[in-house]
Amino acid sequence: LAYIEWFSPFNKPGENHSLHKITQSVLPEGGNLASVVDLTHIVRSVSLTPCFGKVADRTWTSSNV
């Protein structure tokens, strides 16, 4: 089994980098939309890159993000 948090469908890629911008899917009551699925239903994985804006938060580490 795998725990999956869902995101919005892809829209058109960005002009400068050809990457798709997505947002986390949220339930009406405010929690993240998530599921537990059988591993046989997973077709592929995805790597997400945060949109930092102009300045990244320097307090972030691999331990707290």
PyMOL Python script that loads the backbone (N, CA, C, O; Angstrom):
from pymol import cmd

cmd.read_pdbstr("""\
ATOM      1  N   LEU A   1       0.834  -1.184   0.000  1.00  0.00           N
ATOM      2  CA  LEU A   1       0.000   0.000   0.000  1.00  0.00           C
ATOM      3  C   LEU A   1       0.877   1.245   0.000  1.00  0.00           C
ATOM      4  O   LEU A   1       2.003   1.235   0.496  1.00  0.00           O
ATOM      5  N   ALA A   2       0.331   2.318  -0.570  1.00  0.00           N
ATOM      6  CA  ALA A   2       1.052   3.595  -0.609  1.00  0.00           C
ATOM      7  C   ALA A   2       0.098   4.729  -0.253  1.00  0.00           C
ATOM      8  O   ALA A   2      -1.065   4.721  -0.655  1.00  0.00           O
ATOM      9  N   TYR A   3       0.595   5.697   0.499  1.00  0.00           N
ATOM     10  CA  TYR A   3      -0.169   6.892   0.851  1.00  0.00           C
ATOM     11  C   TYR A   3       0.103   7.941  -0.223  1.00  0.00           C
ATOM     12  O   TYR A   3       1.256   8.284  -0.483  1.00  0.00           O
ATOM     13  N   ILE A   4      -0.955   8.447  -0.841  1.00  0.00           N
ATOM     14  CA  ILE A   4      -0.838   9.403  -1.942  1.00  0.00           C
ATOM     15  C   ILE A   4      -1.537  10.702  -1.574  1.00  0.00           C
ATOM     16  O   ILE A   4      -2.691  10.679  -1.148  1.00  0.00           O
ATOM     17  N   GLU A   5      -0.859  11.838  -1.731  1.00  0.00           N
ATOM     18  CA  GLU A   5      -1.502  13.146  -1.619  1.00  0.00           C
ATOM     19  C   GLU A   5      -1.704  13.660  -3.039  1.00  0.00           C
ATOM     20  O   GLU A   5      -0.770  13.666  -3.840  1.00  0.00           O
ATOM     21  N   TRP A   6      -2.924  14.092  -3.349  1.00  0.00           N
ATOM     22  CA  TRP A   6      -3.298  14.468  -4.708  1.00  0.00           C
ATOM     23  C   TRP A   6      -3.067  15.947  -4.980  1.00  0.00           C
ATOM     24  O   TRP A   6      -3.165  16.785  -4.084  1.00  0.00           O
ATOM     25  N   PHE A   7      -2.758  16.249  -6.237  1.00  0.00           N
ATOM     26  CA  PHE A   7      -2.530  17.612  -6.702  1.00  0.00           C
ATOM     27  C   PHE A   7      -3.437  17.896  -7.890  1.00  0.00           C
ATOM     28  O   PHE A   7      -4.051  16.985  -8.446  1.00  0.00           O
ATOM     29  N   SER A   8      -3.518  19.166  -8.276  1.00  0.00           N
ATOM     30  CA  SER A   8      -4.355  19.574  -9.402  1.00  0.00           C
ATOM     31  C   SER A   8      -3.857  18.930 -10.696  1.00  0.00           C
ATOM     32  O   SER A   8      -2.690  18.554 -10.799  1.00  0.00           O
ATOM     33  N   PRO A   9      -4.748  18.807 -11.684  1.00  0.00           N
ATOM     34  CA  PRO A   9      -4.299  18.309 -12.993  1.00  0.00           C
ATOM     35  C   PRO A   9      -3.310  19.298 -13.627  1.00  0.00           C
ATOM     36  O   PRO A   9      -3.304  20.482 -13.291  1.00  0.00           O
ATOM     37  N   PHE A  10      -2.483  18.803 -14.537  1.00  0.00           N
ATOM     38  CA  PHE A  10      -1.545  19.675 -15.246  1.00  0.00           C
ATOM     39  C   PHE A  10      -2.294  20.713 -16.067  1.00  0.00           C
ATOM     40  O   PHE A  10      -3.342  20.428 -16.646  1.00  0.00           O
ATOM     41  N   ASN A  11      -1.742  21.922 -16.109  1.00  0.00           N
ATOM     42  CA  ASN A  11      -2.222  22.937 -17.027  1.00  0.00           C
ATOM     43  C   ASN A  11      -1.144  23.116 -18.092  1.00  0.00           C
ATOM     44  O   ASN A  11      -0.267  22.261 -18.219  1.00  0.00           O
ATOM     45  N   LYS A  12      -1.187  24.188 -18.846  1.00  0.00           N
ATOM     46  CA  LYS A  12      -0.154  24.354 -19.879  1.00  0.00           C
ATOM     47  C   LYS A  12       1.195  24.660 -19.223  1.00  0.00           C
ATOM     48  O   LYS A  12       1.237  25.306 -18.176  1.00  0.00           O
ATOM     49  N   PRO A  13       2.294  24.204 -19.827  1.00  0.00           N
ATOM     50  CA  PRO A  13       3.613  24.435 -19.240  1.00  0.00           C
ATOM     51  C   PRO A  13       3.998  25.912 -19.291  1.00  0.00           C
ATOM     52  O   PRO A  13       3.522  26.659 -20.147  1.00  0.00           O
ATOM     53  N   GLY A  14       4.863  26.323 -18.367  1.00  0.00           N
ATOM     54  CA  GLY A  14       5.346  27.696 -18.329  1.00  0.00           C
ATOM     55  C   GLY A  14       6.172  28.042 -19.556  1.00  0.00           C
ATOM     56  O   GLY A  14       6.846  27.183 -20.123  1.00  0.00           O
ATOM     57  N   GLU A  15       6.115  29.299 -19.962  1.00  0.00           N
ATOM     58  CA  GLU A  15       6.820  29.744 -21.169  1.00  0.00           C
ATOM     59  C   GLU A  15       8.335  29.669 -21.030  1.00  0.00           C
ATOM     60  O   GLU A  15       9.023  29.318 -21.989  1.00  0.00           O
ATOM     61  N   ASN A  16       8.863  29.991 -19.860  1.00  0.00           N
ATOM     62  CA  ASN A  16      10.316  30.078 -19.691  1.00  0.00           C
ATOM     63  C   ASN A  16      10.992  28.754 -19.395  1.00  0.00           C
ATOM     64  O   ASN A  16      12.187  28.606 -19.650  1.00  0.00           O
ATOM     65  N   HIS A  17      10.249  27.775 -18.856  1.00  0.00           N
ATOM     66  CA  HIS A  17      10.901  26.553 -18.391  1.00  0.00           C
ATOM     67  C   HIS A  17      10.173  25.275 -18.781  1.00  0.00           C
ATOM     68  O   HIS A  17      10.680  24.183 -18.524  1.00  0.00           O
ATOM     69  N   SER A  18       9.009  25.380 -19.389  1.00  0.00           N
ATOM     70  CA  SER A  18       8.205  24.226 -19.836  1.00  0.00           C
ATOM     71  C   SER A  18       7.786  23.302 -18.699  1.00  0.00           C
ATOM     72  O   SER A  18       7.467  22.137 -18.936  1.00  0.00           O
ATOM     73  N   LEU A  19       7.782  23.812 -17.460  1.00  0.00           N
ATOM     74  CA  LEU A  19       7.324  23.030 -16.317  1.00  0.00           C
ATOM     75  C   LEU A  19       5.860  23.341 -16.044  1.00  0.00           C
ATOM     76  O   LEU A  19       5.393  24.446 -16.320  1.00  0.00           O
ATOM     77  N   HIS A  20       5.143  22.373 -15.506  1.00  0.00           N
ATOM     78  CA  HIS A  20       3.734  22.549 -15.177  1.00  0.00           C
ATOM     79  C   HIS A  20       3.586  23.034 -13.743  1.00  0.00           C
ATOM     80  O   HIS A  20       4.243  22.514 -12.841  1.00  0.00           O
ATOM     81  N   LYS A  21       2.722  24.033 -13.522  1.00  0.00           N
ATOM     82  CA  LYS A  21       2.456  24.517 -12.171  1.00  0.00           C
ATOM     83  C   LYS A  21       1.230  23.781 -11.639  1.00  0.00           C
ATOM     84  O   LYS A  21       0.197  23.724 -12.306  1.00  0.00           O
ATOM     85  N   ILE A  22       1.346  23.223 -10.448  1.00  0.00           N
ATOM     86  CA  ILE A  22       0.239  22.501  -9.827  1.00  0.00           C
ATOM     87  C   ILE A  22       0.016  23.035  -8.422  1.00  0.00           C
ATOM     88  O   ILE A  22       0.866  23.731  -7.866  1.00  0.00           O
ATOM     89  N   THR A  23      -1.135  22.700  -7.856  1.00  0.00           N
ATOM     90  CA  THR A  23      -1.430  23.049  -6.467  1.00  0.00           C
ATOM     91  C   THR A  23      -1.948  21.805  -5.765  1.00  0.00           C
ATOM     92  O   THR A  23      -2.461  20.889  -6.408  1.00  0.00           O
ATOM     93  N   GLN A  24      -1.815  21.774  -4.459  1.00  0.00           N
ATOM     94  CA  GLN A  24      -2.292  20.631  -3.694  1.00  0.00           C
ATOM     95  C   GLN A  24      -3.815  20.638  -3.664  1.00  0.00           C
ATOM     96  O   GLN A  24      -4.425  21.682  -3.434  1.00  0.00           O
ATOM     97  N   SER A  25      -4.430  19.487  -3.893  1.00  0.00           N
ATOM     98  CA  SER A  25      -5.886  19.370  -3.824  1.00  0.00           C
ATOM     99  C   SER A  25      -6.318  19.370  -2.368  1.00  0.00           C
ATOM    100  O   SER A  25      -5.741  18.668  -1.537  1.00  0.00           O
ATOM    101  N   VAL A  26      -7.342  20.168  -2.064  1.00  0.00           N
ATOM    102  CA  VAL A  26      -7.792  20.351  -0.685  1.00  0.00           C
ATOM    103  C   VAL A  26      -9.267  19.980  -0.582  1.00  0.00           C
ATOM    104  O   VAL A  26     -10.060  20.302  -1.467  1.00  0.00           O
ATOM    105  N   LEU A  27      -9.622  19.309   0.492  1.00  0.00           N
ATOM    106  CA  LEU A  27     -11.016  18.953   0.756  1.00  0.00           C
ATOM    107  C   LEU A  27     -11.805  20.193   1.172  1.00  0.00           C
ATOM    108  O   LEU A  27     -11.216  21.155   1.665  1.00  0.00           O
ATOM    109  N   PRO A  28     -13.137  20.190   0.980  1.00  0.00           N
ATOM    110  CA  PRO A  28     -13.956  21.344   1.385  1.00  0.00           C
ATOM    111  C   PRO A  28     -13.766  21.731   2.851  1.00  0.00           C
ATOM    112  O   PRO A  28     -13.840  22.912   3.190  1.00  0.00           O
ATOM    113  N   GLU A  29     -13.523  20.753   3.722  1.00  0.00           N
ATOM    114  CA  GLU A  29     -13.330  21.060   5.147  1.00  0.00           C
ATOM    115  C   GLU A  29     -11.905  21.491   5.474  1.00  0.00           C
ATOM    116  O   GLU A  29     -11.595  21.768   6.632  1.00  0.00           O
ATOM    117  N   GLY A  30     -11.037  21.552   4.468  1.00  0.00           N
ATOM    118  CA  GLY A  30      -9.709  22.111   4.662  1.00  0.00           C
ATOM    119  C   GLY A  30      -8.541  21.155   4.677  1.00  0.00           C
ATOM    120  O   GLY A  30      -7.402  21.613   4.586  1.00  0.00           O
ATOM    121  N   GLY A  31      -8.749  19.858   4.785  1.00  0.00           N
ATOM    122  CA  GLY A  31      -7.632  18.915   4.798  1.00  0.00           C
ATOM    123  C   GLY A  31      -7.142  18.599   3.395  1.00  0.00           C
ATOM    124  O   GLY A  31      -7.825  18.888   2.412  1.00  0.00           O
ATOM    125  N   ASN A  32      -5.959  18.008   3.302  1.00  0.00           N
ATOM    126  CA  ASN A  32      -5.418  17.599   2.010  1.00  0.00           C
ATOM    127  C   ASN A  32      -6.173  16.393   1.477  1.00  0.00           C
ATOM    128  O   ASN A  32      -6.549  15.500   2.237  1.00  0.00           O
ATOM    129  N   LEU A  33      -6.394  16.369   0.170  1.00  0.00           N
ATOM    130  CA  LEU A  33      -7.023  15.222  -0.471  1.00  0.00           C
ATOM    131  C   LEU A  33      -5.967  14.127  -0.598  1.00  0.00           C
ATOM    132  O   LEU A  33      -4.938  14.328  -1.242  1.00  0.00           O
ATOM    133  N   ALA A  34      -6.216  12.979   0.009  1.00  0.00           N
ATOM    134  CA  ALA A  34      -5.236  11.898   0.026  1.00  0.00           C
ATOM    135  C   ALA A  34      -5.949  10.556  -0.060  1.00  0.00           C
ATOM    136  O   ALA A  34      -7.139  10.448   0.236  1.00  0.00           O
ATOM    137  N   SER A  35      -5.199   9.536  -0.472  1.00  0.00           N
ATOM    138  CA  SER A  35      -5.736   8.181  -0.595  1.00  0.00           C
ATOM    139  C   SER A  35      -4.666   7.174  -0.212  1.00  0.00           C
ATOM    140  O   SER A  35      -3.473   7.480  -0.229  1.00  0.00           O
ATOM    141  N   VAL A  36      -5.095   5.988   0.127  1.00  0.00           N
ATOM    142  CA  VAL A  36      -4.200   4.844   0.280  1.00  0.00           C
ATOM    143  C   VAL A  36      -4.544   3.904  -0.863  1.00  0.00           C
ATOM    144  O   VAL A  36      -5.685   3.458  -0.986  1.00  0.00           O
ATOM    145  N   VAL A  37      -3.552   3.600  -1.705  1.00  0.00           N
ATOM    146  CA  VAL A  37      -3.793   2.780  -2.889  1.00  0.00           C
ATOM    147  C   VAL A  37      -2.843   1.590  -2.915  1.00  0.00           C
ATOM    148  O   VAL A  37      -1.769   1.619  -2.314  1.00  0.00           O
ATOM    149  N   ASP A  38      -3.252   0.559  -3.613  1.00  0.00           N
ATOM    150  CA  ASP A  38      -2.407  -0.611  -3.814  1.00  0.00           C
ATOM    151  C   ASP A  38      -1.261  -0.238  -4.751  1.00  0.00           C
ATOM    152  O   ASP A  38      -1.463   0.511  -5.707  1.00  0.00           O
ATOM    153  N   LEU A  39      -0.070  -0.748  -4.490  1.00  0.00           N
ATOM    154  CA  LEU A  39       1.098  -0.418  -5.309  1.00  0.00           C
ATOM    155  C   LEU A  39       0.914  -0.770  -6.777  1.00  0.00           C
ATOM    156  O   LEU A  39       1.526  -0.141  -7.640  1.00  0.00           O
ATOM    157  N   THR A  40       0.090  -1.755  -7.075  1.00  0.00           N
ATOM    158  CA  THR A  40      -0.115  -2.146  -8.471  1.00  0.00           C
ATOM    159  C   THR A  40      -0.855  -1.076  -9.265  1.00  0.00           C
ATOM    160  O   THR A  40      -0.867  -1.129 -10.495  1.00  0.00           O
ATOM    161  N   HIS A  41      -1.478  -0.098  -8.589  1.00  0.00           N
ATOM    162  CA  HIS A  41      -2.193   0.977  -9.274  1.00  0.00           C
ATOM    163  C   HIS A  41      -1.303   2.186  -9.573  1.00  0.00           C
ATOM    164  O   HIS A  41      -1.743   3.128 -10.231  1.00  0.00           O
ATOM    165  N   ILE A  42      -0.069   2.167  -9.100  1.00  0.00           N
ATOM    166  CA  ILE A  42       0.839   3.288  -9.348  1.00  0.00           C
ATOM    167  C   ILE A  42       1.539   3.072 -10.683  1.00  0.00           C
ATOM    168  O   ILE A  42       2.209   2.061 -10.896  1.00  0.00           O
ATOM    169  N   VAL A  43       1.370   4.043 -11.577  1.00  0.00           N
ATOM    170  CA  VAL A  43       1.938   3.944 -12.918  1.00  0.00           C
ATOM    171  C   VAL A  43       3.309   4.610 -12.996  1.00  0.00           C
ATOM    172  O   VAL A  43       4.216   4.102 -13.653  1.00  0.00           O
ATOM    173  N   ARG A  44       3.455   5.759 -12.316  1.00  0.00           N
ATOM    174  CA  ARG A  44       4.732   6.477 -12.339  1.00  0.00           C
ATOM    175  C   ARG A  44       4.829   7.389 -11.128  1.00  0.00           C
ATOM    176  O   ARG A  44       3.833   7.661 -10.457  1.00  0.00           O
ATOM    177  N   SER A  45       6.013   7.847 -10.864  1.00  0.00           N
ATOM    178  CA  SER A  45       6.227   8.812  -9.783  1.00  0.00           C
ATOM    179  C   SER A  45       6.437  10.188 -10.408  1.00  0.00           C
ATOM    180  O   SER A  45       6.513  10.327 -11.628  1.00  0.00           O
ATOM    181  N   VAL A  46       6.528  11.191  -9.556  1.00  0.00           N
ATOM    182  CA  VAL A  46       6.764  12.548 -10.039  1.00  0.00           C
ATOM    183  C   VAL A  46       7.672  13.269  -9.046  1.00  0.00           C
ATOM    184  O   VAL A  46       7.580  13.056  -7.837  1.00  0.00           O
ATOM    185  N   SER A  47       8.537  14.112  -9.565  1.00  0.00           N
ATOM    186  CA  SER A  47       9.385  14.956  -8.719  1.00  0.00           C
ATOM    187  C   SER A  47       8.820  16.364  -8.751  1.00  0.00           C
ATOM    188  O   SER A  47       8.563  16.911  -9.823  1.00  0.00           O
ATOM    189  N   LEU A  48       8.626  16.950  -7.577  1.00  0.00           N
ATOM    190  CA  LEU A  48       8.091  18.301  -7.486  1.00  0.00           C
ATOM    191  C   LEU A  48       9.189  19.259  -7.050  1.00  0.00           C
ATOM    192  O   LEU A  48      10.001  18.933  -6.185  1.00  0.00           O
ATOM    193  N   THR A  49       9.208  20.437  -7.651  1.00  0.00           N
ATOM    194  CA  THR A  49      10.163  21.476  -7.305  1.00  0.00           C
ATOM    195  C   THR A  49       9.393  22.655  -6.735  1.00  0.00           C
ATOM    196  O   THR A  49       8.456  23.135  -7.373  1.00  0.00           O
ATOM    197  N   PRO A  50       9.761  23.136  -5.548  1.00  0.00           N
ATOM    198  CA  PRO A  50       9.018  24.259  -4.967  1.00  0.00           C
ATOM    199  C   PRO A  50       9.225  25.548  -5.757  1.00  0.00           C
ATOM    200  O   PRO A  50      10.271  25.757  -6.371  1.00  0.00           O
ATOM    201  N   CYS A  51       8.222  26.395  -5.730  1.00  0.00           N
ATOM    202  CA  CYS A  51       8.316  27.724  -6.325  1.00  0.00           C
ATOM    203  C   CYS A  51       8.736  28.678  -5.210  1.00  0.00           C
ATOM    204  O   CYS A  51       7.898  29.105  -4.415  1.00  0.00           O
ATOM    205  N   PHE A  52      10.002  29.011  -5.145  1.00  0.00           N
ATOM    206  CA  PHE A  52      10.539  29.809  -4.054  1.00  0.00           C
ATOM    207  C   PHE A  52      10.221  31.288  -4.173  1.00  0.00           C
ATOM    208  O   PHE A  52      10.219  31.997  -3.166  1.00  0.00           O
ATOM    209  N   GLY A  53       9.957  31.763  -5.357  1.00  0.00           N
ATOM    210  CA  GLY A  53       9.878  33.199  -5.541  1.00  0.00           C
ATOM    211  C   GLY A  53      11.295  33.724  -5.700  1.00  0.00           C
ATOM    212  O   GLY A  53      12.157  33.029  -6.238  1.00  0.00           O
ATOM    213  N   LYS A  54      11.540  34.918  -5.247  1.00  0.00           N
ATOM    214  CA  LYS A  54      12.862  35.519  -5.431  1.00  0.00           C
ATOM    215  C   LYS A  54      13.866  35.091  -4.369  1.00  0.00           C
ATOM    216  O   LYS A  54      15.072  35.128  -4.611  1.00  0.00           O
ATOM    217  N   VAL A  55      13.378  34.681  -3.183  1.00  0.00           N
ATOM    218  CA  VAL A  55      14.281  34.328  -2.088  1.00  0.00           C
ATOM    219  C   VAL A  55      13.809  33.033  -1.430  1.00  0.00           C
ATOM    220  O   VAL A  55      12.640  32.904  -1.066  1.00  0.00           O
ATOM    221  N   ALA A  56      14.723  32.076  -1.280  1.00  0.00           N
ATOM    222  CA  ALA A  56      14.407  30.828  -0.582  1.00  0.00           C
ATOM    223  C   ALA A  56      14.558  31.036   0.921  1.00  0.00           C
ATOM    224  O   ALA A  56      15.422  31.792   1.365  1.00  0.00           O
ATOM    225  N   ASP A  57      13.722  30.368   1.695  1.00  0.00           N
ATOM    226  CA  ASP A  57      13.806  30.441   3.155  1.00  0.00           C
ATOM    227  C   ASP A  57      15.044  29.667   3.611  1.00  0.00           C
ATOM    228  O   ASP A  57      15.072  28.441   3.507  1.00  0.00           O
ATOM    229  N   ARG A  58      16.042  30.346   4.102  1.00  0.00           N
ATOM    230  CA  ARG A  58      17.320  29.733   4.484  1.00  0.00           C
ATOM    231  C   ARG A  58      17.218  28.870   5.737  1.00  0.00           C
ATOM    232  O   ARG A  58      18.158  28.144   6.058  1.00  0.00           O
ATOM    233  N   THR A  59      16.089  28.936   6.455  1.00  0.00           N
ATOM    234  CA  THR A  59      15.934  28.081   7.638  1.00  0.00           C
ATOM    235  C   THR A  59      15.515  26.665   7.256  1.00  0.00           C
ATOM    236  O   THR A  59      15.561  25.763   8.092  1.00  0.00           O
ATOM    237  N   TRP A  60      15.107  26.459   6.009  1.00  0.00           N
ATOM    238  CA  TRP A  60      14.702  25.124   5.563  1.00  0.00           C
ATOM    239  C   TRP A  60      15.913  24.209   5.476  1.00  0.00           C
ATOM    240  O   TRP A  60      16.968  24.598   4.976  1.00  0.00           O
ATOM    241  N   THR A  61      15.745  22.989   5.969  1.00  0.00           N
ATOM    242  CA  THR A  61      16.772  21.956   5.835  1.00  0.00           C
ATOM    243  C   THR A  61      16.080  20.663   5.421  1.00  0.00           C
ATOM    244  O   THR A  61      14.851  20.600   5.383  1.00  0.00           O
ATOM    245  N   SER A  62      16.854  19.645   5.116  1.00  0.00           N
ATOM    246  CA  SER A  62      16.260  18.351   4.773  1.00  0.00           C
ATOM    247  C   SER A  62      15.555  17.726   5.971  1.00  0.00           C
ATOM    248  O   SER A  62      14.776  16.788   5.800  1.00  0.00           O
ATOM    249  N   SER A  63      15.807  18.217   7.163  1.00  0.00           N
ATOM    250  CA  SER A  63      15.175  17.682   8.369  1.00  0.00           C
ATOM    251  C   SER A  63      13.833  18.325   8.700  1.00  0.00           C
ATOM    252  O   SER A  63      13.013  17.709   9.380  1.00  0.00           O
ATOM    253  N   ASN A  64      13.590  19.560   8.231  1.00  0.00           N
ATOM    254  CA  ASN A  64      12.357  20.237   8.642  1.00  0.00           C
ATOM    255  C   ASN A  64      11.403  20.584   7.497  1.00  0.00           C
ATOM    256  O   ASN A  64      10.386  21.236   7.730  1.00  0.00           O
ATOM    257  N   VAL A  65      11.704  20.172   6.294  1.00  0.00           N
ATOM    258  CA  VAL A  65      10.807  20.455   5.163  1.00  0.00           C
ATOM    259  C   VAL A  65      10.353  19.153   4.552  1.00  0.00           C
ATOM    260  O   VAL A  65       9.591  19.157   3.585  1.00  0.00           O
TER     261      VAL A  65
END
""", "prot")
cmd.dss("prot")
cmd.show_as("cartoon", "prot")
cmd.util.cbc("prot")
cmd.orient("prot")
